[in-house]
Amino acid sequence: MAIGAGLFKDFNKPFFVVFARMRDPALEARIPKTLPVLVIQGELDPVGENLVSTRRMVERYNALGLTRIQTHYYPAVRGRLDRLEGVGRDRLAMST
């Protein structure tokens, strides 16, 4: 076992509980229709199933009538957009 692995084994647990609640239709219906939503993700990020589940979320939000959704997907980039190296970091800087 890696040093510190025991410390972080439940680190993401609250995040995933909140993430699951975000899909509750009653809560989704309460999202203000004009709330600005920015979705950014690397196309190769396995957390968003390489954009599959992320695009489903955007489709759900569109179906709910949200009118201010902006998406930006970074080709050939995984996750951790804050730690992009080389070409990925350059693309991120150019898009802001």
N, C-alpha and C positions, 0 to 999 in steps of 0.2 A: 504494500500500500504506500502511495506517495505521502510524503510529509504534508500534513495539513489537510489530507483528504477527509478525515473524520470531522474536521471543523466545518467544512463546506458542504457536507452531504445533504443538508436540509436548507441550504442557502436560497435556492430558487423555489422552494415549496410555496411560500406566500405569493410569489409572482404567478405561479401556475394556478393557484386558487383564484386569484383576481382575474387572470386571463380567462378561466372557465366561466366566471360570473359575467364577464363582458359579453358572452354569447347568449345570455338570458334574454329572450325576446321582450319581456316586460321592461328590462333595463334599456335595451337597444331602442325601444320605442320612445324612451324619455330623452334621447340625445337631441339637443336642439338642432333643427334642420339647417341652420346657418352657421353651425359651429365649424370653424376651419379645421380640417384634418389633413395632416401631412403624413404620408406613408413613404418611408424610404427603406430600401432593402437591397442587399446584394443578391443577384439572380441565383447564386449558388449556395445561398444560406439554407442549411437543412432545417432550421427551426421553422421557417415559413414554407417548408417542403418545396424549396427551389421555386418559390412564388405561387405555387398551387393554392395553398390555404390563404395566403395574403390576398391574392386576386379574388378568392371567394368572399373574404371579408369586405373588400372594396365593393363587390357586387351587392352584398347584403346592405351595406351603407347606402349605395345608390338606390336600391329598392325601397329603403326606408325614407327616401326623399332628401337625404343630405345633399346640399347643393354646393359645398365648398371643399371638395375632396381633391387633393393634389397628390400625384404619385411620382416617384422617381426611383427607378430600378437601375442598379449599377451592374453592367455586364461583366461576366468573368470575375465577380467578387463574391466572397462568402459573407460571413457576418463581421461583427466588430468594425463598423464603419469608422469608429474613432481611432482604430489602429491600422488603417490601410497603409500598405507599403508601396513604394514605387509608383507604377502606373495608376493603380487604384486610388492612391492618395491624390495624385494629380487630377484625376477625373472628378473626385469629390470637391476639390478646391475650385475647379472651373465651373461647377454647377451651382455654386452659392452666389 
